[in-house]
Amino acid sequence: MMGLGCNAAGVVGCRIIDSKRERLIAMLTNCFVPCNGRFPMMLTIITIFFVNESRIENTFLAALFMGGLILFGVFMTFLTSKILSVTLLKGVPSSFTLELPSYRRPQFTKVLIRSIFDRTLFVLGRAISVAAPTGLLIWVLSNVILGESSLLAICAKTLEPFGKIFGMDGVILFAFLLGLPANEIVLPIILMTYLSEGILTEITDTIFIKQILVQNGWTWITAVNLLLFSLMHWPCSTTCITIKKETKSWKWTLAAVLIPTIAGLIICFLFTNITRLILNF
């Protein structure tokens, strides 16, 4: 539940689990739950491809669609946890007891100060340490021209064959790679690459966004795969750093990156090929 707000907070919340084995399982599967950084892109894609935003009743339909994605993420959390518990992290299940402390009147000032210094500034510091160099990298890739194309377009084109296998394209995959510091910038990077612009641009007109995407070969299959891969891919940089700090192990940090990514690619591959097979009949 904490992961719905921030996966890094969800990882820290695993501290209450006494069993080291079960704490690791919870950390490794936490990012199957979409954080609030992924919600804006997911809701935008749902709105422009699957519901008519001009009709008020379809707001409820969009909420159902989003809720279904979250439930699918919860299902993948349980499934992956089960697989881990019988493979990499075998062991005897433990009981879980949560002791309720004595009730005391909250000390508002103390809670606010400790929250700001112990959590907010700490997490922001981690995010900025990765976001600043990544922002510079995005600017360089989008503004350095080789021949008639930017480095950003060249890198995206290189990933194109790989992206097609999973029902997406090179631009989408490269945008996810560059979106490591923050999932919020994935869609702006996609639009920036399609428009061949040198800076990230915020576009609020969903009709214009759909036109850009459709003109670059998007179909409803592409949109579904984007949603699935957004739900299941590597954690953001802040979450990765938090996992490293909590586990004190690069091995488990790497596992936390690979497990959801492999799961996401498999799901996208199966969905794309099964859907194409059905449509060809």
KANORZI-V445903 format. One record per run of one state. SS is the DSSP state (~ for helix, > for strand, _ for the rest). FROM is the first residue (numbers start at 1). LEN is the number of residues. If there is no record, write none. Layout:
[[SS & FROM & LEN] [SS & FROM & LEN]]
//
This chain:
[[_ & 1 & 1] [~ & 2 & 3] [_ & 5 & 2] [~ & 7 & 10] [_ & 17 & 3] [~ & 20 & 13] [_ & 33 & 3] [~ & 36 & 15] [_ & 51 & 7] [~ & 58 & 28] [_ & 86 & 22] [~ & 108 & 36] [_ & 144 & 1] [> & 145 & 2] [_ & 147 & 2] [> & 149 & 2] [~ & 151 & 8] [_ & 159 & 1] [~ & 160 & 6] [_ & 166 & 4] [~ & 170 & 9] [_ & 179 & 6] [~ & 185 & 11] [_ & 196 & 10] [~ & 206 & 10] [_ & 216 & 4] [~ & 220 & 12] [_ & 232 & 5] [~ & 237 & 11] [_ & 248 & 2] [~ & 250 & 31] [_ & 281 & 1]]
//
